[in-house]
Amino acid sequence: MEAVGFWSGETLAERLPTLITPFDEDCVDCSAYTLHMGREVYVSPNDQTEDPQSVTIRQLDDNQAFTIPPGQFGFLLTEEIVEIPDDALGFISIKAKIKWRGLINVSGFHVDPGFKGRLIFSVYNAGPVPVHLRQGQPMFLLWLSNLDRKTKRGRDRPVQLTFPPDLIPGISGELQSLAGINKKIKDVDKDLTGRIHAVEREQTYYRVIALVLMLIVGAMVTNWIREGGLQQLFASQTAVEAQMVIPDDGASPASDTAIQTNGAGSAGAPTPAASGTPQ
C-alpha cells in the first residue's frame, strides 16, 4: 500500500516531466502545477450575436485574445497534454486572480486515473463585465494525490486533444443570461420612456394650438364688440320684434279705414225710402 497524500512541489518536479507535455519546472507553484490556455475555445453567443446558431469553435493564434461576456458559458482547452498515472488522482481549478473576475469552473474538479490528453474546462462568467483572456495565459492549476494502490478501473479512452464532437451542440444557440435579460429590460424601459415623452410633447403641442386659437377667437370677438357689433345685433332684434307686434283691439288698420269711409258716406246722402211707403 502506497502512502496517500498530495504530491509536494518536489514530487511534482520529479514525476511530471514524463506526465505533462510540454513541461516547465517554473510552472510548479507550491504543490500545484500551472496549466495554460490552449488554442481552442468556444463561447456561447449572447443577444448581441447576429446568428447564434452559426457560432462554433474558434482556433486561436499565438497570444490571441478573446472574451467571455457576462452570463455566458465557455469551453476552454489547455495547451498542455496531461497524463494521470493509475496510482494517482488529479484535482483542477482556475487561478484565483481569474476567479475574482467572476469566472467559475463548472466542469468538475477532478481528473480520473488513466486520463491522457488536454483538459477541458467548462466555465461560466457570473460577473457583471466581460472576462478578457488570451491564448497561452497561465490560467489553471493541477494537483495530484496518490491512491492507496494502482487501480485497474482507470479511464481507458483515446487521447483527448480537441473538443469532442458532441460537446458543443448541448449549449449551442443564444443563452438568456441575467445580464442579457437586465439589458433587455433597460432597453424596453428606455423605449417606453421615450414614447411617453413623445406623447407628452404632442399633448403640449395641441394645448398650445388650442390656446392660440382661443386667443384669436377672443381677439376677434372683442374687436367685433368694440366696433358696435353687439349694439347692431340688439337693434336688429328690436326692429324685427316691433314689426311683429299686433294691436290690443284686435282690428287691423285696413278695417278701421273701411269703417271711416262708410261713416262719411252715410252723413252726406239721404236714406232711400222703404219700399211700399207713401211719398
ABEGO torsion letter per residue (X at the ends): XBBBEBBBAAAAAAAAAAABOBBBAAABBEABBBBBBBABBBBBBBAABABAAABBBBBBBBGBBBBBBBGBBBBBBBABBBBBBAABBBBBBBBAAAAAAGBBBAAEABBBBGBBEBBBBBBBBABABBBBBBBGBBABBBBBBBBABBBAABBBBBBBABBBAAAAAAABEBBBBAAAAAAAAAAAAAAAAAAAAAAAAAAAAAAAAAAAAAAAAAAAAAAAAAAGAAAAAAAAAAAAAAAABBBAAGBBAAAAAAAAAAAAAAAABBBBBBBGBBX
